[in-house]
Every structure is written in C-alpha cells, then in structure tokens.
Amino acid sequence: MILQEVLRLYPPVPVVARGSTQTVKLGNLTIPAGEHLKLLIAELHHDPEIRGDDAKEFKPQRFSKGISNAVTNSSSFVPFSWGSRIYIGQNFAMIEAKMVLAYKIGTWT
C-alpha cells in the first residue's frame, strides 16, 4: 500500500507523450491526425475530482482493498504509463523496490 501511494504521489514517469495517427473525437474535443498530446501523470494522480479532497495527502490506506478499488477507473492510476507502451521494466522495478524496503527494514531492527 505504501509503495503504491508513493508511486501515486511521485510517479516515475512524469509525462506521457502520444501522437494521433488519425482524427479522433473525445467527447467535445476533436484531435486531428498528426497532433501530439502530453499527459501529465502527476496532475492526473493529484486531481481532486478523481481522488477526492485528500488527493495531495499521503494516505496508503486508499490501496488497502487493492488498486482496482482505489481508483475511479482503470486509467486514473498509471505510474508506469499504460497500454502497449507501458514501461517494460515495471515488474523488475517493483520487485527491486520491495527488496530495498525489506533490506532497509531488516537493518533497522
């Protein structure tokens, strides 16, 4: 829970850039072919409309029932990007972070 909350507050991938290959309509917005878009992941993770009024607070308990219950939709928690361009080392990075935490906790006792 703590690791997921840290990734939410401080995502390792701060910006995701994408380009459209064809004209796309998203709600009231039309994105023409060839347009480049940038998504600021930290802004998405800190949005009070998605996370609530405590969006900027460190509250690991929001992940107590798993990631799927902590988010409003599947694309609102994306610390390593998503889809076919997700960070290839995501699993390794998570295992490495858990090993470092376990080592640090073991040396404190």
Secondary structure, DSSP 8 states (H G I E B T S, - for coil): -HHHHHHHHS-SS-EEEEE-SS-EEETTEEE-TT-EEEEEHHHHHT-HHHH-TTTTS--GGGGTT-HHHHSSSTTS--TT--GGGS-TTHHHHHHHHHHHHHHHHHHH-
